[in-house]
Amino acid sequence: MSLITQQVLDDLAPEGVLRAAINFGNPVLAQQGSDGLPKGVSVALAQALAEELGVALQMITFDAAGKVFAALESGAWRVAFLAIEPAREEQIAFSAPYVIIEGTYLVATESPYKSVSELDQPGLRLAVGRGAAYDLFLTRTLEHAQLERTETSASAVDMFIDRALDAAAGVRQPLQKTALADDRYRVLDDAFTSIRQAMAVPRQLEAGAAYVKKFVERKKREGFVHKALADNGQTDVTVAL
């Protein structure tokens, strides 16, 4: 375990409370349990960090990654669980990734598209959750297709269906649930990006950020991340090396 200095505590848990942003917008990482409380690998990591620091944990929940990032400016949280993205790195210090998740597309079953590369064509409209990692990635990389943004990843699927768009971009696992529930839709086999999910700390909190980086590496080595994913039914997710 890394040395827990007073500066680490001041950075991560001022007044003895670790404020952790939990994003329900990515159900691979966090879900609402039957008791109404957050659960998932990001919740398990937040709880483990608070226990290690010897402080209380306050979980602040969001329904979209873009909203987590926007709340950084107000100082709402000291640790969060976000995808590593260049657009965020000026303000956030990221740990190494702890899981790798694929970003892909949901399309209509009768759609002619078989590969993600076929969806970057003039006139195509793709639904995406505003500020999500895949929104940021597609904004950088798409040359022809048009992104139609909505507030959350879940509502992006709704918009794709309601407005008969060409595809909805998102994390593979929740898109597959939609396809399994309705045979009018299918998920493409390939991916347009691998999303590297990491713990995040406001960049100016250097001692806290350094501690969190070492914490994540230890939890991966110990098998904690793998167990937390399995305990929450996420057995098809890749733990980052």
Residue frames relative to the residue before (quaternion, step in Angstrom):
aa qw qx qy qz dx dy dz
M 1.0000 0.0000 0.0000 0.0000 0.00 0.00 0.00
S 0.4621 -0.6683 0.5057 0.2900 3.57 -0.98 0.80
L 0.5985 -0.5741 0.4235 0.3644 3.54 -1.20 0.54
I 0.2622 -0.7526 0.5851 0.1496 3.55 -0.84 1.02
T 0.1012 -0.8156 0.5694 0.0178 3.55 -0.17 1.30
Q 0.6578 -0.4867 0.3815 0.4300 3.54 -1.28 0.19
Q 0.6260 0.5386 -0.3473 0.4443 3.60 1.06 -0.66
V 0.6067 0.5379 -0.3464 0.4718 3.58 1.06 -0.71
L 0.6747 0.4855 -0.2925 0.4728 3.59 0.91 -0.92
D 0.6439 0.5172 -0.3258 0.4601 3.59 0.97 -0.80
D 0.6658 0.5068 -0.2992 0.4587 3.57 1.04 -0.80
L 0.8047 0.3447 -0.1507 0.4593 3.56 0.72 -1.11
A 0.8302 0.1144 -0.0145 0.5455 3.58 0.96 -0.75
P 0.0209 -0.8055 0.5921 -0.0162 3.59 0.48 1.13
E 0.8214 0.1404 -0.1617 0.5286 3.56 -0.99 0.92
G 0.6407 -0.5931 0.3157 0.3715 3.56 1.16 0.59
V 0.6544 0.4746 -0.3144 0.4976 3.60 1.22 0.40
L 0.2452 -0.7370 0.6154 0.1339 3.56 -0.90 1.03
R 0.1482 -0.7862 0.5964 0.0654 3.59 -0.55 1.17
A 0.0391 -0.8258 0.5606 -0.0473 3.56 -0.43 1.28
A 0.3254 -0.7322 0.5698 0.1827 3.56 -0.89 0.99
I 0.0939 -0.7857 0.6114 0.0107 3.57 -0.78 1.09
N 0.2005 -0.8160 0.5382 0.0651 3.56 -0.66 1.18
F 0.2450 -0.7792 0.5646 0.1187 3.56 -0.45 1.23
G 0.5081 0.6746 -0.4097 0.3449 3.60 1.25 -0.22
N 0.7239 0.2876 -0.2103 0.5909 3.58 1.25 -0.32
P 0.2209 -0.8361 0.4872 0.1215 3.62 0.00 1.26
V 0.4922 0.6173 -0.4506 0.4167 3.59 1.23 -0.05
L 0.7647 0.3985 -0.1797 0.4733 3.56 1.01 -0.88
A 0.8125 0.0043 0.0372 0.5817 3.59 1.01 -0.72
Q 0.0204 -0.7825 0.6219 -0.0236 3.50 -1.05 0.87
Q 0.4402 -0.6423 0.5415 0.3171 3.57 -1.27 0.27
G 0.3669 -0.7588 0.4986 0.2024 3.57 -0.66 1.10
S 0.6919 -0.4726 0.3438 0.4240 3.55 -1.31 0.17
D 0.6597 0.4811 -0.3001 0.4932 3.57 1.24 -0.42
G 0.5826 -0.6108 0.3557 0.4012 3.58 1.30 0.08
L 0.6087 0.5678 -0.3481 0.4312 3.57 1.26 -0.20
P 0.5617 -0.5983 0.4413 0.3631 3.60 -1.14 0.55
K 0.0256 0.7610 -0.6482 0.0043 3.53 -1.21 0.65
G 0.4384 0.6816 -0.5092 0.2897 3.56 -1.28 0.23
V 0.7132 -0.4682 0.3034 0.4244 3.54 -1.30 0.22
S 0.6540 0.4982 -0.3395 0.4570 3.62 0.94 -0.71
V 0.6177 0.5238 -0.3388 0.4788 3.60 1.08 -0.67
A 0.6510 0.5192 -0.3151 0.4554 3.59 0.94 -0.88
L 0.6567 0.4990 -0.3102 0.4728 3.58 0.99 -0.79
A 0.6403 0.5154 -0.3287 0.4650 3.59 0.96 -0.80
Q 0.6602 0.5042 -0.3066 0.4647 3.58 0.94 -0.87
A 0.6621 0.5087 -0.3063 0.4571 3.58 0.96 -0.85
L 0.6483 0.5111 -0.3208 0.4642 3.57 1.02 -0.78
A 0.6512 0.5085 -0.3197 0.4638 3.59 0.92 -0.86
E 0.6482 0.5119 -0.3174 0.4659 3.58 0.97 -0.85
E 0.6582 0.5146 -0.3084 0.4547 3.58 0.94 -0.87
L 0.6972 0.4535 -0.2640 0.4883 3.57 1.02 -0.80
G 0.3882 -0.7340 0.4705 0.2985 3.58 1.23 -0.40
V 0.5567 0.5903 -0.3866 0.4382 3.56 1.08 0.75
A 0.5874 -0.5464 0.4546 0.3871 3.55 -1.33 0.18
L 0.2937 -0.7399 0.5787 0.1770 3.56 -1.25 0.48
Q 0.0599 -0.7516 0.6563 0.0302 3.53 -1.01 0.94
M 0.1551 -0.7946 0.5826 0.0715 3.58 -0.58 1.15
I 0.1408 -0.7712 0.6196 0.0381 3.54 -0.83 1.11
T 0.2035 -0.8382 0.4994 0.0808 3.57 -0.41 1.21
F 0.1080 -0.7638 0.6358 0.0260 3.52 -1.21 0.76
D 0.3680 -0.7326 0.5228 0.2334 3.58 -1.22 0.40
A 0.7773 0.1891 -0.1394 0.5836 3.60 1.25 0.20
A 0.5561 -0.6244 0.4376 0.3308 3.57 -1.07 0.78
G 0.6101 0.5650 -0.3543 0.4278 3.58 1.04 -0.72
K 0.6564 0.5027 -0.3055 0.4723 3.58 1.08 -0.70
V 0.5844 0.5478 -0.3666 0.4733 3.59 1.15 -0.61
F 0.6802 0.4886 -0.2908 0.4626 3.56 0.85 -0.97
A 0.6485 0.5248 -0.3197 0.4492 3.60 0.96 -0.83
A 0.6628 0.5210 -0.3030 0.4443 3.60 1.09 -0.70
L 0.4557 0.6906 -0.4417 0.3468 3.58 1.27 -0.17
E 0.6504 0.5607 -0.3191 0.4008 3.57 0.92 -0.92
S 0.7117 0.4424 -0.2564 0.4817 3.58 1.06 -0.70
G 0.4676 -0.6927 0.4333 0.3373 3.58 1.28 -0.08
A 0.2612 0.8152 -0.4861 0.1759 3.58 1.18 0.52
W 0.8146 0.1305 -0.0479 0.5631 3.60 1.08 -0.65
R 0.3370 -0.7279 0.5605 0.2058 3.53 -1.33 0.42
V 0.7603 0.0937 -0.1169 0.6320 3.56 1.27 -0.33
A 0.0287 -0.7817 0.6230 0.0011 3.55 -1.15 0.68
F 0.3475 -0.7066 0.5809 0.2062 3.53 -1.36 0.18
L 0.1677 0.8048 -0.5277 0.2140 3.54 -0.13 1.37
A 0.5380 -0.5864 0.4869 0.3600 3.53 -1.29 0.31
I 0.4921 -0.6388 0.5059 0.3062 3.54 -1.09 0.76
E 0.1188 0.7890 -0.5850 0.1452 3.55 -0.64 1.17
P 0.5495 -0.6324 0.4266 0.3408 3.64 -0.90 0.86
A 0.6433 0.5479 -0.3284 0.4219 3.60 0.99 -0.78
R 0.7085 0.4465 -0.2551 0.4834 3.60 1.20 -0.42
E 0.5935 0.6591 -0.3518 0.2993 3.57 1.15 -0.58
E 0.5444 0.5954 -0.4222 0.4134 3.62 1.13 -0.24
Q 0.7809 0.3331 -0.1582 0.5042 3.59 1.09 -0.70
I 0.7595 0.3294 -0.1621 0.5370 3.56 1.23 -0.39
A 0.2396 -0.7091 0.6410 0.1703 3.54 -1.19 0.72
F 0.1948 -0.8081 0.5511 0.0735 3.56 -0.62 1.16
S 0.4329 -0.6124 0.5834 0.3118 3.50 -1.29 0.47
A 0.6180 -0.4206 0.4382 0.4991 3.53 -1.29 -0.25
P 0.5878 -0.5804 0.4044 0.3926 3.62 -1.10 0.49
Y 0.2693 -0.7533 0.5725 0.1798 3.55 -1.17 0.59
V 0.7756 0.0613 -0.1027 0.6198 3.61 1.22 -0.31
I 0.2720 -0.7220 0.6140 0.1664 3.54 -1.31 0.51
I 0.0460 -0.8035 0.5926 -0.0332 3.57 -0.75 1.12
E 0.3948 -0.7307 0.5066 0.2312 3.58 -0.98 0.81
G 0.2375 -0.7229 0.6306 0.1526 3.51 -1.20 0.75
T 0.1125 0.8015 -0.5750 0.1198 3.57 -0.71 1.05
Y 0.5239 -0.6468 0.4676 0.2975 3.59 -1.29 -0.24
L 0.2741 -0.6731 0.6625 0.1814 3.47 -1.36 0.63
V 0.0016 0.7955 -0.6048 0.0386 3.58 -0.84 1.01
A 0.6163 -0.5073 0.4311 0.4207 3.56 -1.31 0.15
T 0.6122 -0.5834 0.3883 0.3662 3.57 -1.05 0.74
E 0.7354 0.4120 -0.2361 0.4834 3.59 0.95 -0.85
S 0.3886 0.7271 -0.4791 0.3014 3.59 1.27 0.09
P 0.4716 -0.6928 0.4622 0.2899 3.62 -1.00 0.71
Y 0.5830 0.6377 -0.3630 0.3489 3.59 1.20 -0.39
K 0.1535 -0.8060 0.5706 0.0342 3.55 -0.90 1.06
S 0.7842 0.2206 -0.0906 0.5728 3.57 1.21 -0.52
V 0.6085 -0.5795 0.3937 0.3727 3.58 -1.12 0.64
S 0.6196 0.5697 -0.3524 0.4091 3.61 1.02 -0.70
E 0.6252 0.5631 -0.3356 0.4235 3.60 1.13 -0.58
L 0.6558 0.5411 -0.3092 0.4261 3.60 1.20 -0.36
D 0.5992 0.5113 -0.3894 0.4774 3.60 1.21 0.13
Q 0.3521 0.7179 -0.5104 0.3165 3.54 0.38 1.32
P 0.5939 -0.5606 0.4215 0.3941 3.62 -1.08 0.57
G 0.7955 0.3158 -0.2450 0.4555 3.54 -1.03 0.86
L 0.5998 0.5547 -0.3746 0.4384 3.60 1.20 -0.28
R 0.1803 -0.7810 0.5937 0.0712 3.56 -1.06 0.84
L 0.1061 -0.8163 0.5675 -0.0183 3.53 -0.71 1.19
A 0.3283 -0.7492 0.5454 0.1829 3.59 -0.81 1.02
V 0.0670 0.7944 -0.5983 0.0808 3.56 -1.02 0.82
G 0.4819 -0.6464 0.5079 0.3032 3.57 -1.17 0.61
R 0.5022 -0.6935 0.4340 0.2802 3.55 -0.74 1.08
G 0.8487 0.1734 -0.1451 0.4781 3.56 -0.90 1.01
A 0.4594 0.6602 -0.4677 0.3665 3.60 1.24 0.05
A 0.6719 -0.5029 0.3445 0.4207 3.58 -1.21 0.42
Y 0.6894 0.4716 -0.2947 0.4642 3.57 0.95 -0.81
D 0.5617 0.5512 -0.3923 0.4762 3.62 1.18 -0.41
L 0.6740 0.4899 -0.2976 0.4660 3.59 0.86 -0.94
F 0.6570 0.5086 -0.3117 0.4611 3.58 0.97 -0.86
L 0.7026 0.4642 -0.2798 0.4611 3.58 0.80 -0.97
T 0.5857 0.5671 -0.3670 0.4480 3.59 1.10 -0.62
R 0.6850 0.4786 -0.2764 0.4747 3.58 1.05 -0.79
T 0.8194 0.3677 -0.1318 0.4196 3.54 0.86 -0.96
L 0.6043 0.5614 -0.3826 0.4162 3.63 1.04 -0.53
E 0.2367 -0.7916 0.5517 0.1137 3.56 -0.95 0.86
H 0.8220 0.2436 -0.0940 0.5061 3.61 1.04 -0.66
A 0.6834 0.4893 -0.3054 0.4475 3.62 0.84 -0.92
Q 0.3822 -0.7214 0.5393 0.2067 3.55 -1.23 0.56
L 0.3137 -0.7406 0.5664 0.1796 3.58 -0.93 0.93
E 0.1478 -0.7481 0.6425 0.0755 3.54 -1.03 0.93
R 0.1625 -0.8457 0.5058 0.0507 3.58 -0.35 1.24
T 0.0372 -0.7545 0.6547 0.0269 3.49 -1.25 0.71
E 0.7362 -0.5034 0.2360 0.3860 3.56 -1.23 0.38
T 0.8126 0.1086 -0.0354 0.5716 3.61 1.00 -0.74
S 0.6415 -0.5193 0.3927 0.4057 3.55 -1.28 0.28
A 0.6346 0.5271 -0.3346 0.4554 3.60 1.02 -0.76
S 0.6938 0.4563 -0.2921 0.4744 3.59 0.92 -0.80
A 0.5439 0.5887 -0.4088 0.4365 3.59 1.22 -0.31
V 0.6292 0.5093 -0.3312 0.4849 3.59 1.04 -0.74
D 0.6369 0.5222 -0.3244 0.4652 3.59 0.98 -0.82
M 0.6652 0.4995 -0.3066 0.4626 3.58 0.94 -0.87
F 0.6060 0.5541 -0.3407 0.4579 3.58 1.02 -0.79
I 0.7026 0.4550 -0.2651 0.4786 3.57 0.90 -0.94
D 0.7053 0.4915 -0.2801 0.4273 3.59 0.76 -1.05
R 0.7803 0.3331 -0.1660 0.5026 3.57 0.99 -0.85
A 0.3900 -0.7502 0.4555 0.2786 3.57 1.34 0.17
L 0.1679 0.7856 -0.5675 0.1804 3.56 0.80 1.06
D 0.6615 -0.5515 0.3469 0.3714 3.56 -1.26 0.19
A 0.7927 -0.1008 0.0839 0.5954 3.59 1.13 -0.59
A 0.2386 -0.7047 0.6355 0.2063 3.52 -1.39 0.22
A 0.2915 -0.7495 0.5711 0.1647 3.57 -0.87 0.98
G 0.2766 0.7726 -0.5454 0.1709 3.56 -1.08 0.68
V 0.6823 -0.4231 0.3889 0.4518 3.51 -1.39 -0.26
R 0.5948 -0.6346 0.3570 0.3406 3.57 -0.85 0.99
Q 0.6972 0.5260 -0.3136 0.3726 3.61 0.66 -1.06
P 0.7086 0.4188 -0.2996 0.4824 3.68 0.73 -0.83
L 0.6003 0.5378 -0.3714 0.4610 3.61 1.09 -0.56
Q 0.6400 0.5240 -0.3275 0.4567 3.58 1.01 -0.77
K 0.6114 0.5434 -0.3566 0.4514 3.60 1.04 -0.65
T 0.6278 0.5236 -0.3316 0.4709 3.57 1.03 -0.78
A 0.6827 0.4948 -0.2861 0.4553 3.57 0.89 -0.95
L 0.6545 0.5103 -0.3156 0.4600 3.60 1.00 -0.76
A 0.6855 0.4860 -0.2747 0.4674 3.57 1.13 -0.67
D 0.7964 0.1545 -0.0514 0.5824 3.59 1.19 -0.47
D 0.2932 -0.8141 0.4753 0.1594 3.58 -0.32 1.24
R 0.4786 0.6406 -0.4540 0.3931 3.58 1.24 0.27
Y 0.7545 0.3341 -0.1685 0.5392 3.57 1.28 -0.28
R 0.0635 -0.7731 0.6303 0.0326 3.54 -1.27 0.54
V 0.3844 -0.6993 0.5593 0.2244 3.55 -1.33 0.41
L 0.4857 -0.6660 0.4788 0.3021 3.58 -0.93 0.85
D 0.5426 -0.6617 0.4195 0.3030 3.56 -1.05 0.78
D 0.7388 0.3805 -0.2373 0.5031 3.59 1.01 -0.70
A 0.3839 -0.7178 0.5425 0.2076 3.56 -1.33 0.06
F 0.3979 -0.7061 0.5244 0.2611 3.57 -1.14 0.57
T 0.8027 -0.0106 -0.0215 0.5958 3.60 1.22 -0.26
S 0.3217 -0.6692 0.6207 0.2519 3.53 -1.35 0.32
I 0.2606 -0.7943 0.5382 0.1074 3.53 -0.56 1.22
R 0.2039 -0.7982 0.5604 0.0852 3.58 -0.59 1.17
Q 0.1667 -0.8157 0.5508 0.0593 3.55 -0.27 1.29
A 0.0008 -0.8162 0.5735 -0.0699 3.56 -0.82 1.05
M 0.4938 -0.5707 0.5310 0.3855 3.53 -1.34 0.01
A 0.1805 -0.8025 0.5673 0.0410 3.54 -1.04 0.87
V 0.0595 -0.7649 0.6414 0.0035 3.54 -1.12 0.84
P 0.5652 -0.5797 0.4399 0.3886 3.63 -0.98 0.68
R 0.5739 -0.6750 0.3444 0.3104 3.54 -0.74 1.15
Q 0.6616 0.5339 -0.3256 0.4137 3.61 0.97 -0.73
L 0.6328 0.5204 -0.3331 0.4666 3.61 1.22 -0.32
E 0.0999 -0.8825 0.4566 0.0524 3.54 0.65 1.20
A 0.6698 0.4874 -0.3148 0.4634 3.61 0.88 -0.85
G 0.6542 0.5112 -0.3036 0.4674 3.57 0.99 -0.84
A 0.6534 0.5173 -0.3115 0.4566 3.56 0.96 -0.87
A 0.6494 0.5126 -0.3194 0.4620 3.60 0.95 -0.84
Y 0.6411 0.5207 -0.3235 0.4618 3.59 1.00 -0.79
V 0.6690 0.5079 -0.3001 0.4522 3.59 0.90 -0.94
K 0.6099 0.5492 -0.3570 0.4461 3.60 1.02 -0.72
K 0.6880 0.4594 -0.2820 0.4858 3.60 0.90 -0.88
F 0.5976 0.5727 -0.3440 0.4433 3.58 1.09 -0.73
V 0.6721 0.4951 -0.3006 0.4614 3.60 0.85 -0.94
E 0.6479 0.5160 -0.3265 0.4553 3.59 0.90 -0.85
R 0.6525 0.5085 -0.3196 0.4621 3.60 0.96 -0.82
K 0.6792 0.5005 -0.2985 0.4462 3.58 0.89 -0.92
K 0.6183 0.5113 -0.3525 0.4817 3.60 1.09 -0.55
R 0.6669 0.5122 -0.3020 0.4491 3.59 0.88 -0.96
E 0.6891 0.5020 -0.2727 0.4459 3.57 0.99 -0.87
G 0.4906 -0.6567 0.4390 0.3679 3.61 1.21 -0.31
F 0.3821 0.7529 -0.4639 0.2681 3.58 1.31 0.11
V 0.6662 0.5077 -0.3111 0.4489 3.60 0.90 -0.91
H 0.6425 0.5225 -0.3183 0.4614 3.58 0.93 -0.91
K 0.6796 0.4875 -0.2945 0.4623 3.61 0.88 -0.92
A 0.6539 0.5178 -0.3230 0.4471 3.60 0.94 -0.85
L 0.6284 0.5145 -0.3314 0.4803 3.59 1.04 -0.72
A 0.6781 0.4914 -0.2955 0.4598 3.59 0.85 -0.96
D 0.6410 0.5407 -0.3238 0.4380 3.59 0.98 -0.84
N 0.7530 0.3585 -0.1922 0.5172 3.57 1.17 -0.57
G 0.6277 -0.6169 0.3096 0.3600 3.54 1.19 0.60
Q 0.5594 0.6039 -0.3863 0.4161 3.59 1.25 0.28
T 0.1038 0.8593 -0.4910 0.0981 3.55 0.71 1.12
D 0.6802 0.4843 -0.2920 0.4664 3.61 1.25 -0.26
V 0.5152 0.6215 -0.4152 0.4194 3.57 1.23 0.49
T 0.3975 -0.7319 0.5103 0.2145 3.57 -0.98 0.87
V 0.3121 -0.7148 0.5944 0.1958 3.57 -0.85 0.99
A 0.4451 -0.7031 0.4866 0.2660 3.58 -0.79 0.99
L 0.4724 -0.6697 0.4979 0.2835 3.56 -1.10 0.74
